[in-house]
Amino acid sequence: MPSISRGRGWLLTTAVVVPTTALVLGSAATASAAPVSAPEATVVAAKYKNNGKFKVKAPNFGQHSSEVKPGTGSGSLRFTSPTWREVQPTQNGPYDWTGFDATVNKARSWGYSSNMMHAFYGTPSWAGSNVKQPLVEIPPNSRSASAPTNMDYWRDYVTAVVKRYKGKIKYYQTWNEATSPQFYQGTPKQMATMTKILYQVVRKYDKKAKVVSASAQTHRKSWYQAFMPKYLKALKKAKWPVNAIAGHFYPNGNGGPNQRLKQIDMFNKTLDKYKVPSKVDRMDTEVNYDLRGPGSPGAPNGRITGNKAATYVARTFLDGWRRGLQNQYWFMWTSSYNFFPGIQMYQDSQPGVKAYNNLVSWTKGGKFNSCSTKGKLVTCNFKKGKSFKVMFTQKGKAKVRLSGKTSVCPVSTGQCKKTKGTLKVTTLPVRVG
């Protein structure tokens, strides 16, 4: 895998040549890869202060798609295209809303109504300046990763967007992956200023919409540490002009859910250090596993399949909830095999899709109370009409003594079986009760 581009570079190379009239939902660009990680160790679960006690709603299950309606029970859709530079290629010319309108209208036709998130990025050449790594930005030598030279340029653009899509877009994300030189090479302080401006605009023109911070990648600690503390410090000074703070928790290399937990814990520790108010939500706006570039093995079913795929997908949402990330966006649903994500989602019969939809069926409309960890065993408590648990181990197996005949349903199939005596719990999440 390349050291800088984890996929969006390749995906965006394709997207860039598509006219702006073409529909581009989901991310046309994504996180950056790191070397393959060592085997995971068991993670000791830290109890985050906001762990638990929220009603699970459809938007808690997020999704990306750039082609077709997702076959998951997702309730929110995130997209990054079209970019600022595509909508406003010249300073004095008219805005080109063709692609943006198509994106929003298509998402609405898929049933997402106003539950969608748009992430900004891609500074127009005329609004930016030369950057230190021009060959890395997308497209190269385009100034797209620059902060705007005049913040009024940014204010004017986001004002036009928010006014046009009032009541249609619920979340505006300040910038996509501001930790990556592919997308941003300005300063954290400049990004905080952009966040504050966006917040001011949204509060003025669409009070029901919300502002999400620029997303921060966590798989490369050096990138994260160079950006996130300074960004949070500047946001704190500005009195937190944001409704949610987002990270991207793609694990390093071929890391799985346990590695992702470590990255979430690092993120939460940073936010706690800078005393982010409890009213500010925490999100994961992109996630998948074992991301790779063109020519990588995996066709047609993906590099992570079977019960392992089901485990990873279900744990993604469960782990996020037990760490205080209520809204999480899976990357991505496609029309056919795509080299980039390790877990494929393009058919209802795929294990990751089944696990996603079974978890939606079990939990949507119910209440998530909390998760607890005892040794290897993790137990998450829900109530939907009646109380039930979702159990799994972070590694290996654990034995649970059942009280009488109890319904046990693996997330991989959703098929329940009455069980009594001792239940052997594995890494595959199961519903108990």
Phi, psi and omega in degrees: 000144179292160185277341183248304187272121180261005178149320183293329176303313180291316181296319182288329177304322177288317184294326185297326183277354178278133179301156182293348176284345180284149180278126176229095176263165180071194183270130170272359182206151182212194191296174184252144187277158175228168180302153180301134185274164177286163178305146184286147171258161177296136180265135173277119186290127174263137181272105178286145189299333180261017180294114171101176173058061169216152178280127182280121180240164182306319181296346175292344176254099182265163183208157168242145170206139179246001188227305188225165179299127179297146178266014176262162179277038182290151181242003179212143182236133178250138176219151180243351181245147004283160181275168176304316184294334178281324181283326183231070184292336178231153185292318187257355179279172180287156173290143174257099184269003187306305182292321181295314179300317180298319180297310182295316181294321178295316179299319179294323178293336177278355176102009182276350177048240180264359184275070176222156179238132173250126176256123180282152164182173176087073179295133176297150181303320184291337183263354185246188178224168180297142181250167184289330181238072186293336181280347181270325184295161183245118350289163179300146176056037185247352186067012184294334181268005179279149165288151178298142180288338177226119184294345174293331176300315179294315180301316181297317183292310183293331175297316179298319180293310184295320179294321183289323187250025177306130179081356181249324178251126183272322184239132172247117179264127189305316182200150177271123174046065181291351176279345185261132177294347173299322189248336183206129176230016173279193182264158174301323180295319177296320179294324176296321176297318178296322178296316180296318179297314179300318179298316179299317181293315180295318178297329182279320190251345178204083186295341180276344179279164182230155181251130177251141180298166168302138181283142181244123174289148182239356184282340175245104188298324181295319177296314182299311183292331179288336185250307195297312181301317180291323178296313179295322179299318179290322177295322178297317179298328179274009177068038172055068178278064186198148178262340180206151176242132189243143170238164169244126190244034169305125180290157174302136172048238180260024178297154181247205183302324180295321176295320179299321178301319179299320180290322176296319179297321176298316179299310181297322179297320178294314180296321178293323180300321181266011173056050174298129183300149181295337179289344179273118181289165176235135186225159166243111186262005171200133176202140168196191185221154176050059181280139181214174184262186181303143178085357180287151179291163176139341182293144356262354190263352180104166180276340176241118187226181174058213182297333178295318178295317179299318179299312183298317182294311181296317180294330178307310182286317180297316180294320178298316180296321181283354174248010174089011177261096185285320181256126181223139187243114180283135179247107011198169173262134182231174179272343180199185182303137176232132185297333193290303184279142178290326177256120183272143172223101173210359176221143181299334185278353183289144187300323178294323179292316178301315181296317178304308185289327176294319179294322175300312182300320181290321195251332184298129183090352177259190181240130173270122184264314179172171172235150176229155181236130176226105186065235179279339190276132173247130180237119178252132187254129180230162170219120176220090191079295175238163180281145173208168181236152167243123185241148173197165174252151176281342178191137176075210184233159176216150179255135180235129178275121181270149178262098182072191178288125185230139177287126179236126186229114176289142183293340181292326182240331185077359181278123187264150180220134177289126185229145176224165180086230184257129177259128175268111181265135178243194179290342178283117181300139177230144173273133180238115181103000000 
